[in-house]
C-alpha cells in the first residue's frame, strides 16, 4: 500500500495533529519527517488533551510504530520531557523510533537564536525573533534555524547517531570553542558567558543513554516497511506557505514544510506517497511577520481568534486571523500534489452573517490568480473577495455532513472548486468524534 501524507496548506496551525491522530489506527507506521520542537500539535482524546511539539501525533495510538525521521532536528531534552509526560499519563511510547540521521540541537543553537536578532526600525530587540527590514520573521527561539544552518554547513553539525561515537567529547569541545568565538562577537552587551563543553558533554551523554532504546537506522526501517506493504502515514509540521524554498520567503521555517519535503525528509521514494491530504482551516491564520493579504485586523479577526482559540500551542502567541485565501491554497495544493482536503474549525464560522473567500489578488492595478513568488509582490497584493452567506447555527454537535447547514455545504463546495481538490474530511470541533470522513478511500 502506498503512503498517505498529511500536510498543512496554510501558514501552519491547521489542526494537522487531529487528522493524524484520527487516521493513525488505519496505519502501521506514522512518520514525522521535518521541523522540530517549534511545531505544536494539540490532540484531544475524550477528556484528555495532549500537546506535542516533537513526538509524532500517532504515538497516542497503541500498536502503531511512531518514527522521527532524519529530516527532523531533534532537541533531546524536549523529546525526553514529552516521553516522561506521556508515560505519566499511561501512554506506551516503547514503539517510538528516532533516526540516527536526525540532527541534534545543542545549547549553542539556542544562544544563536537569542543573539542573532536584528535591530528593528524602532531600535527594540525581541528575544528569539530574527528580523528582516525591521519585521519579525517569526522564529520561536528554539534553536531550529541555527541547527538547520549547521546541518547545511556541515562543519559544526552533530547527528543523533554521533552521540554514540567515542569521539563525541572531542567533537563537542571543538564546536564549543568555535561557537564561543562567534557568539561573543554577536553579543553587544559584553555579558556573554562562554559555553562549557564538559557540562554539555555530560548532559548530552546522559540524553544519549536515555534515548538509546529508541535510536535506529530509521531509513532502513521505513524502506523495509514500505516494501513489505505496511501502511505508512507521513505527518507534516508547520504549513506549506512556510516552506523554506516555496513559501513566503524569508518569512518561512527552515525546512521543506510543503508536500515536496516528505520524500527527502522521511527518506521515502516518491512513488510511495500517492495520497496527500491537505489540511486547511475554514479561515486563515498566521504567526509572526510577513504579508497576509486576507488579514482582518478588526472585529472580524478578533471574532475568529476568540472562537478558534488562536494562540500558539508552543509559544501562546496570538495568531493573526483573516478570511480564507483560495489563491494561496490553490498554489500550495498544486505544489504538494493534494488529492483531498480536510477543512478544519468550520464551527468557528458559526454566527457570522457573511463569509468571504479571496479568489484573486490585485497587484499594481492588475488582477491575478497566481500566487506571487516574491514577498514584495505579495505585500502589495489586495485581496479580491467573493462573498457567501454565513450561518447562525452552532455545528459542533453535527456528526454527519447532512446535518450541516446548507450555507456550510455551499461554502465547503466552493472551497473544493477553488482549490481543485475534493473535501474529504470536515471538522467541527476538537474531539475525535467531531470529524466527518466524507471519503473513506482517502486513507
N, C-alpha and C positions, 0 to 999 in steps of 0.2 A: 504493500500500500504506500502511495506517495505521501509525503509530509504535508501538514497543514500549518500555515503561518498566520499568526495574529499580530497585526501591527496597527499603530495609530496613524491616522491620516491628517491630523492637525498639528498643533504645537505641543502635543503630549497631554497627559491628564485625561485621556478619553475613557477611562474605566476599562482598560485592556485586561487588568488583573481579574476582573469579574468574569470576562469571557473565557480567559484561560482556565480559571477555576471551574467554570461550567462545563467546558469541553474536555478537561483532563481525564475524567473517568472513561472516555471513549478512546484513550490512547495508552500506550505502554511507556512512553518516554516524553518528558517535557524539557525543552532546551531553552535556557536564557543565553542569548548569543552576543549581546553588545551592551555598552553602557556600564554603569557601576552603581554605587550606593547613592547616586543622585536621582534615581528613578523610583518614586514611591508608588506602590500598588496597594490598594485597600480592597480586602475581600471580606464579605460578610457571610458567615455560615451560621444560620439560625440566629441565636442571640449573641454569637461571638463575632467580634470584629478583629481582623488581623491586618496589621500594617507592615508590609515587607518592602525593603528597598534594594535588596541584593539577591536573596534566595528566590528561586522561581515560584510563581504563584501555585504551580501544580503540586508543590510539596505538601499541601493540605489534604491531598487525596491519597489514602493508603494504597500500597501495592503498585504505585506508579513511580518509576525512577525519575528523579529531577537532576538535571545536569547544568552546570555552569560552564559554558564553552570558552574557548581560547580568545574570543573577541571581547570578553568582559575584562575590565580592570577591577581587581579584587582588593578590597580592604579587609584583611584577615580579622581585625578586631570586630568589624561590623558583622562579618559572617558568623563569628563565634557568638556575638551578642544575640543575633537573631536565632541561631541554633539553640542557645540556652533558653531564650524566651519561649520558643515553641515547645521545647522539652518540658518546660514548666507548665505548659498547657496540654500536656499529654499528646503532642503531635510527634509521630515517629519520623525522625529525619535520617534514619540509618541508610536509606536508599539514595541520599544525596551524593552526587559525584561532581568533582571540580577538576577542570582541565589543568594539567601541569604546564600548559602553554599560556594560561591566563597571566597577564602582567599584574604585578603587585604594587599597591600604593604604599609609600613609605612616609615617614614624618617630613622629609624634605619636600614632598609634593604638597602637603598641607601648608608648609611655610611659604612655598612659591605661590600658592593660591592667595595667601594673605598679602604678600609683598608685591605681587605683580599687578596691583591696581594701577589704573591710570587716573591722573587727576582730572576731575570733571571741570566743566566750564565755570562753576561757582567755587572751585578750589577745594571742595569737600572730597573726602575719600570714603568709600564704602567697603568695609572688610569683606573679602571674598567676592568682590564684584568688579571683574575686569571691565574696562570701558573702552569704547572707541568713539571718537569725536564727542566725548562728554556724556554718552548714553550708555547705561549699563547693558552689558551683553547678557547677563543673567546666570553666571556661574553660581553653584551652590556652595562653593568654598570647600569641597570635599576631596580635593586633590585629583579629580577626574582628568581635567585638561592637562595638567602637568605630567601625569602618568602616561597619557597617550602621547604627549610630546616626547617623552623619553623612549617610549616604545618605537616611535618612528626614527628618533635619533640614534637608537641602539646602544650608544656608548654607556649610558647610565641606567639601562633597563634591567630589571630583575623579574624573572617569571616565577610562577609558583613552584615549578619543579626545581628551580635553582636553590630554594630554601633547604633542600635536602642534599646539596652537594657539599663536599668537605671544604671548599674554598669560600663558603658564604661569609665568614667573618672578614676575610681579607677583602672581599668584594665590597662589603658594606663600608669598611674603612676607606677604601679608595674613593667610593662615590661620595661619602660624607665629607671627605677632605675637599673635593672639588665643589660640592654644593655649598659648603660653608663659605667659600670664597665668593661665589656668585650671590648668595643670599645676603652676605654682609654688604656687598656693593649695592644691592637693591634697597637695603634698609636705610632710609634717610633720617631715621630717628636716632641712630647711633646706639640703640639698645638691643641689638641683635645678640641672642645667646646661641653660641655655636652648638651644632648637633653633636651629641655624644655617641660615637659609633659603638662603644662597648654596650651602652644601655640599649641601643637599637638592636644590636645583635642578640642580646639576652631576650628582649621582648619578642623578636621575630622567630627566634629558635623555639620559644615556648608556643607561639602561634602555630608553627610548623608541626610540632608534636601533637598539638590538639587537633589539627585538621588532617593529619596523616591518613586516617582511615578513609577519608573522602576523596583524596587526590589520586588521579589516574590519567592515563592517556585517553582523554575523552574523545578525541578524533577517531581513534580505533574503535572505541565503544560505539560511537554514533554510526560510523560507516557499516559496522557489522550488523547493528540493529536494523538499519535501512535495507541492507542487502538480504536480511533474513525475513523481511516483510513485516517488521514491527511497525506499529502505528506511532508516528512521531509528531508532536506538537511543538512548533517553534514560537517562543514568546519574545516579542519585541519590547523595547523600552523607549521612552520618550515618544516623539512623533515624527512623521515623515518630513514635515516642514522644518525640523531641526537637524536634518541630515547634513553632515559636515561638507559634503560635496554638492548636494542637490537642494538644500534648504535655503532659508533666507540669510545667507552668509553675510556678515560674520556673527549674526545673532542665532547661533546654532549650538548644538552639542559637539562633542569631539569624536563621534563615531558615525557610521552609516546607519541611521535610525529608520530609513525607509525600507521598503521591501528588497531593494537591491543589496542590502547589507547582510541578509540572512545566510547566504552561501559562504561568504568569506568569514563572517563572524562565528558561524557554527562549525564550518568545515564540512559542508554537505554539497554535493553536486547539484546543479540547477534542476535537472530533471526529477529530482526527489522532492521538489516543492511545487506541487501542482495546484494547490488551493491556497488562496491568500484572502483572509478575512480582514477587511479594512474597518477599523473601529472609529466611529465619529460621534461626537456629541451632537445633539439636536440644535446646538448653537455653537459659538466659537469662544475659546478662551486662550490666553497667552500669559506666560510669566516672564518677567524681565523686560529688557528693552527690545527694540526692533519695530518695524512697521506692522500695523494691524489694521487693514483697510476697513473692516466692519466693526471696529471697536465702538462701544457705546459708553462713553464716559458721562453717564447721565442716570436718570432714574431707572431706565430700562436695564442698563448694565448692572446697577445695584440690585434690581429685582432678580436677575439671573444669578448674581453672585450669592445672594442670600438664600434663594430657594435651592440652588445647586451646591451650597456649602463650598464655594470655590476658593479654597485655601489649600496651599500645597501640602501633600501628605508628609513630605520630608521637611520642608522649610517653614510651613504655615504661612507663607507669603500670600497675600490676597492676589487672586488672578484677575487679569484684565478680561472683560467679558464683552461679547458682541453678537451680532447676527451671524447665521451660518454663511460661510463663504464657499459657494459652489465652484468658483473659478479655481481656488486653491485645491479644493477636494478633487476636482476633475484631473488636475495636474498630478497630485500625489497618487491617485488611484491608477492612472495610466503608468506612472513611474514604477509603481510597486506591483503591477500585474494583478490587481484586485479582482477576485472572482465573485465576491459578495460583500456586502457591507452590514455592519452592526450599528444601529442607531441607538445611542445611549441617552439617558436622562431626558426622555420625552416628557416625563412628568413635570419637569421644571418649567415647561412652557405653559402649563395649565394656568388659566386666569388672564392671559393676555388677549386683548381684543383682536389684534392682528399680528401676523408674523412676517418677517422679511427674509428673503434669501438674496444674496448677492449673486447676480447672474453674469455680470461683466464689470470691467474696470474702465474708467475714463482717465487716460493719461495724456497730459498735454493736449487736451481738447479732442482726443480720438478715443473711440470705444474699442476695447479688445476683450476677447475671452481667453487670451493666452497669459499664463502666469509669468510675470517678468523674471528674467534670470539675474538681474542686478537689483540690489536692495534700494538704490536711489530711485529707480523707476517705481518700485513697489511703494516707496514712501510718498510718491506723488499721486498714487492711484486713489481715485474717488470711487466708492462702491456704487454700482448701478443696481437698484433693488427691484425685485418683484414682490408684491405684497399678496399674502394669502390670509384668509380668515383664521382667527385663532379659535380656542375652545375654552369654556369655563369649567368643564367637568374635571374633577380630580381623576387620575387614571392609575394611581398606584395599586388599586385593587384588581386591575384587569389581568386576567390570566390567559386570554386568547386575543388574537388580532381582531376578531369580530366585535369584541367588547369595547374597542377604542372608538372615540367619537369619529364621525365621518370626516370632519375637518382634519383630524390627525391622520386619517388614511390619505387624504389629499396631499397633506404636507409630506408624508413619507414617500408617496408615489412620485412627487415632484423631485425629491432628493435623488431617488433612484434614476429618474430620467436625466437629470442634470449631471450626475456623477458618471453615469454609464455603466452601472452595475446594480443587480437586484438587491433589495433589502432582505437579508437572510435571518437577522435577529433584531429584536426590538426590546429595549429595557425601559421599565417604568419605575424602577426603584433599586436599592442596593442589594436586596436579597436574591438568593438563587432562584426562588420561585417567581420573582418579578421580571423574568426574562422569557420572552416568547421566541422560540425557534421556529421560523416560518419555513425553512428549507432544511429538512433532516439530512440532506445529502452533503451539506457544507463541511461536515466533519466526519 
